[in-house]
Amino acid sequence: MAKPPESVVHDERVSGDDELITGEAVALDVRPAGIILRGAGTLIDWAAYLLLYLLIMLLLFWLFADVIDDALSKALSVAGLVFAILIVPMLVETATGGRSLGKTVIGARIVRDDGGAIGLRHAFIRALLGVLEIFMTFGGIAATTGLLNSKSKRLGDLLAGTYSQHERVPRATAPAHRLPPELTLWSQTADVAKLPDRLARRVAQFLRQSAALTPFAREKLSTSLAAEVAPFVSPLPSVPPETFLLGVQVLRRDREFAALRLEQAQQERLAPVLTGLPHDFPNR
């Protein structure tokens, strides 16, 4: 029997660096922000911090216009630059839990390597290295480092133990699969309750990805999955393998949904009994 490809058994094993293992040994599929998204967010932050620096300098020169000289002018320029490109980014990321103006625009957030929120130490290391790899080299070091690792980490991320997590995901859509007409009579008496959950998830994933497969791979994989599903289904319809898988998946989904609706209705009927007080018991 042919072995399903990696894309179909993805939910049964760890598949790479993009999965985060929690303390309960659960693999979470997280998406690091790509180098292009990170570059766009950095440009927005860079423009915002430089604009802040210009505003600070205008304010300082306006306040000290009467006593300013060359030495004081240089000191104010250095102090304003340090505040705008080091102190402010550090405070912003610490206060917002890893966000900034640019990261909010691209839908990303800086997190620790274990997925937790960053602290002041992480933000300080990132901001300090950012002066070198972003402002002093116009992003050259950050881009080079980001291209050399799978999570697009810049030098500050490598030293701080952080990475940029992309949190903006597509909105989930309702399943569009319908029961094939030729399986209408079969669905009235078919038994699919014994189908294991893992195998059912593989079938559902195959049906979502089948349109992107080549005809040969699609037929081979559907035949393999149908052979695995057949022992758990009774009776077996005389239809092509992919139609059989679609009928099993839709029938199982509809019956589980109906069972959940029935359970919810029963809980709603029992709610007054469970939350009400005994007869003549005072409501204190």
C-alpha positions as CSV (number, residue, x, y, z in Angstrom):
1,M,0.0,0.0,0.0
2,A,1.4,3.4,-1.0
3,K,2.5,5.7,1.8
4,P,0.7,9.1,1.9
5,P,2.9,12.1,1.1
6,E,4.2,14.5,3.8
7,S,1.5,17.1,3.2
8,V,-1.3,14.6,4.2
9,V,0.3,13.2,7.3
10,H,1.5,16.6,8.5
11,D,-0.8,16.5,11.6
12,E,0.7,13.2,12.9
13,R,4.3,14.2,13.4
14,V,6.7,17.1,13.8
15,S,7.6,18.4,10.3
16,G,10.2,21.1,10.8
17,D,11.4,24.3,12.4
18,D,8.0,26.1,12.0
19,E,6.5,23.9,14.7
20,L,6.7,25.0,18.4
21,I,6.7,22.3,21.1
22,T,4.9,23.5,24.2
23,G,5.5,22.2,27.7
24,E,2.7,19.7,27.3
25,A,4.5,18.2,24.2
26,V,2.0,19.7,21.8
27,A,3.3,20.8,18.4
28,L,1.9,24.2,17.4
29,D,2.2,25.2,13.7
30,V,3.5,28.8,13.9
31,R,4.4,31.0,10.9
32,P,7.6,33.2,11.2
33,A,7.4,36.5,9.3
34,G,9.3,36.3,6.0
35,I,12.2,38.6,5.1
36,I,10.1,40.7,2.8
37,L,7.4,41.4,5.5
38,R,10.1,42.1,8.1
39,G,11.8,44.5,5.7
40,A,8.5,46.4,5.1
41,G,7.8,46.6,8.8
42,T,11.4,47.8,9.4
43,L,11.1,50.6,6.9
44,I,7.9,51.8,8.5
45,D,9.6,51.8,12.0
46,W,12.7,53.4,10.6
47,A,10.7,56.3,9.1
48,A,8.7,56.7,12.3
49,Y,11.8,56.8,14.5
50,L,13.6,59.2,12.2
51,L,10.6,61.5,12.2
52,L,10.5,61.3,16.0
53,Y,14.2,62.3,16.0
54,L,13.6,65.3,13.8
55,L,10.7,66.4,16.0
56,I,12.8,66.1,19.1
57,M,15.7,68.1,17.6
58,L,13.3,70.9,16.5
59,L,11.8,71.0,20.0
60,L,15.3,71.1,21.7
61,F,16.7,73.7,19.5
62,W,13.5,75.8,20.0
63,L,13.8,75.5,23.8
64,F,17.5,76.2,24.0
65,A,17.8,78.7,21.1
66,D,19.2,81.4,23.3
67,V,22.0,79.4,24.9
68,I,22.9,76.9,22.2
69,D,26.4,76.6,20.9
70,D,28.4,74.0,18.8
71,A,29.2,71.7,21.8
72,L,25.6,71.8,23.1
73,S,24.3,71.3,19.6
74,K,26.4,68.1,19.2
75,A,25.4,66.8,22.6
76,L,21.7,67.4,22.0
77,S,22.0,65.7,18.6
78,V,23.6,62.6,20.1
79,A,21.2,62.4,23.0
80,G,18.2,62.8,20.7
81,L,19.4,60.2,18.3
82,V,20.1,57.7,21.1
83,F,16.6,58.3,22.5
84,A,14.9,58.0,19.1
85,I,16.6,54.8,17.8
86,L,17.5,53.0,21.0
87,I,15.4,54.0,24.0
88,V,12.0,54.4,22.2
89,P,12.2,51.1,20.2
90,M,13.1,49.3,23.4
91,L,10.2,50.8,25.4
92,V,7.7,50.3,22.6
93,E,8.4,46.6,22.2
94,T,8.4,46.1,26.0
95,A,5.2,47.9,26.6
96,T,3.3,46.4,23.7
97,G,4.6,42.8,24.1
98,G,6.7,42.7,20.9
99,R,4.8,45.1,18.7
100,S,5.6,48.4,17.0
101,L,4.0,50.5,14.3
102,G,5.6,48.5,11.5
103,K,4.9,45.2,13.0
104,T,1.3,46.1,13.6
105,V,0.9,47.0,9.9
106,I,2.4,43.7,8.6
107,G,0.6,41.6,11.3
108,A,3.7,40.4,13.2
109,R,4.9,40.3,16.8
110,I,8.3,39.6,18.3
111,V,8.2,36.6,20.6
112,R,10.7,34.4,22.4
113,D,11.9,31.2,20.8
114,D,9.5,29.2,23.1
115,G,6.6,31.4,22.0
116,G,6.3,33.5,25.1
117,A,6.2,37.3,25.4
118,I,9.5,39.2,25.3
119,G,10.8,41.2,28.2
120,L,12.9,44.3,28.7
121,R,16.1,42.3,28.3
122,H,15.1,40.9,24.9
123,A,13.9,44.4,23.7
124,F,17.2,46.0,24.9
125,I,19.4,43.5,23.0
126,R,17.3,43.8,19.8
127,A,17.3,47.6,20.0
128,L,21.0,47.8,20.7
129,L,21.9,45.5,17.8
130,G,19.4,47.2,15.6
131,V,21.5,50.4,15.8
132,L,24.3,48.5,14.1
133,E,22.5,46.2,11.7
134,I,19.6,48.4,10.7
135,F,20.5,52.1,11.1
136,M,24.3,52.1,10.6
137,T,24.3,49.6,7.7
138,F,20.9,50.5,6.2
139,G,19.6,47.1,7.0
140,G,22.4,45.2,5.2
141,I,23.5,43.0,8.1
142,A,19.9,42.3,9.1
143,A,18.9,41.3,5.6
144,T,22.0,39.1,5.2
145,T,21.4,37.3,8.5
146,G,17.7,36.9,7.8
147,L,18.4,35.2,4.5
148,L,20.6,32.6,6.3
149,N,18.1,31.1,8.7
150,S,14.6,29.6,8.3
151,K,12.9,32.1,10.7
152,S,14.3,35.2,9.0
153,K,16.1,36.2,12.3
154,R,18.3,39.2,12.3
155,L,21.4,39.4,14.5
156,G,19.5,40.9,17.4
157,D,17.0,38.0,17.3
158,L,19.8,35.4,17.4
159,L,21.4,37.0,20.5
160,A,18.2,37.8,22.3
161,G,16.6,34.4,21.5
162,T,13.5,35.8,19.7
163,Y,11.9,35.8,16.3
164,S,9.1,37.6,14.4
165,Q,5.9,35.6,14.4
166,H,3.3,36.3,11.7
167,E,-0.1,36.4,13.5
168,R,-2.3,37.6,10.6
169,V,-3.9,34.4,9.2
170,P,-6.6,34.0,6.6
171,R,-10.1,33.9,8.0
172,A,-11.5,30.4,8.2
173,T,-14.3,29.6,5.6
174,A,-17.1,27.2,5.9
175,P,-16.5,23.8,4.3
176,A,-17.9,23.7,0.7
177,H,-18.0,19.9,0.3
178,R,-21.4,18.3,-0.4
179,L,-22.6,14.8,-0.5
180,P,-22.3,13.3,-4.0
181,P,-25.8,12.7,-5.5
182,E,-24.9,9.0,-6.2
183,L,-24.3,8.4,-2.5
184,T,-27.7,9.8,-1.3
185,L,-29.2,6.3,-0.8
186,W,-26.0,4.9,0.6
187,S,-25.8,7.7,3.3
188,Q,-29.1,6.7,4.8
189,T,-27.8,3.3,6.0
190,A,-24.0,3.8,6.0
191,D,-22.0,3.3,9.2
192,V,-18.8,5.6,9.4
193,A,-18.7,6.0,13.2
194,K,-15.7,3.6,13.6
195,L,-13.4,5.8,11.4
196,P,-10.4,6.9,13.5
197,D,-10.0,10.6,14.0
198,R,-6.4,10.7,12.7
199,L,-7.5,8.9,9.5
200,A,-10.5,11.2,9.1
201,R,-8.2,14.3,9.4
202,R,-6.0,12.9,6.7
203,V,-9.0,12.4,4.4
204,A,-10.2,15.9,5.1
205,Q,-6.8,17.3,4.4
206,F,-6.5,15.4,1.1
207,L,-9.9,16.7,0.0
208,R,-8.8,20.3,0.7
209,Q,-5.5,19.8,-1.3
210,S,-6.7,17.5,-4.1
211,A,-7.3,20.4,-6.5
212,A,-3.6,21.3,-6.3
213,L,-2.3,17.7,-7.0
214,T,-1.4,16.3,-10.3
215,P,-3.9,13.8,-11.7
216,F,-1.6,10.8,-11.2
217,A,-0.8,11.8,-7.6
218,R,-4.4,12.5,-6.9
219,E,-5.6,9.1,-8.1
220,K,-2.8,7.3,-6.4
221,L,-3.4,9.0,-3.1
222,S,-7.2,8.7,-3.2
223,T,-6.9,4.9,-3.9
224,S,-4.5,4.5,-1.0
225,L,-6.7,6.4,1.4
226,A,-9.8,4.6,0.3
227,A,-8.1,1.3,1.0
228,E,-7.3,2.5,4.5
229,V,-10.8,3.8,5.1
230,A,-12.7,0.9,3.7
231,P,-12.4,-1.5,6.8
232,F,-14.1,1.2,8.9
233,V,-17.1,1.8,6.6
234,S,-20.1,-0.4,6.0
235,P,-21.6,-1.0,3.5
236,L,-19.0,-0.1,0.8
237,P,-20.5,1.8,-2.2
238,S,-19.4,1.1,-5.8
239,V,-18.0,4.5,-6.6
240,P,-14.5,5.9,-7.5
241,P,-12.1,6.2,-4.5
242,E,-12.2,10.0,-4.3
243,T,-16.0,10.1,-4.4
244,F,-16.0,7.4,-1.7
245,L,-13.7,9.6,0.5
246,L,-15.8,12.6,-0.1
247,G,-19.0,10.8,0.9
248,V,-17.4,9.4,4.1
249,Q,-16.0,12.8,5.1
250,V,-19.3,14.7,4.5
251,L,-21.5,12.0,6.2
252,R,-19.2,11.9,9.2
253,R,-19.1,15.7,9.4
254,D,-22.9,16.1,9.2
255,R,-23.6,13.4,11.8
256,E,-21.1,14.8,14.2
257,F,-22.7,18.3,13.8
258,A,-26.2,16.9,14.3
259,A,-25.0,15.1,17.5
260,L,-23.5,18.4,18.8
261,R,-26.7,20.3,18.1
262,L,-28.7,17.6,19.9
263,E,-26.3,17.7,22.9
264,Q,-26.6,21.5,23.0
265,A,-30.4,21.3,22.9
266,Q,-30.4,18.9,25.8
267,Q,-28.1,21.1,27.9
268,E,-30.4,24.1,27.2
269,R,-33.4,22.1,28.4
270,L,-31.6,21.0,31.6
271,A,-30.2,24.5,32.4
272,P,-33.2,25.6,34.4
273,V,-33.1,22.4,36.5
274,L,-29.3,22.7,37.1
275,T,-29.3,26.4,38.0
276,G,-32.7,26.7,39.7
277,L,-33.3,26.5,43.5
278,P,-35.2,23.7,45.2
279,H,-38.9,24.2,45.9
280,D,-39.5,27.0,48.5
281,F,-35.7,27.5,49.0
282,P,-35.0,31.2,49.7
283,N,-32.9,33.0,47.1
284,R,-30.3,34.7,49.3
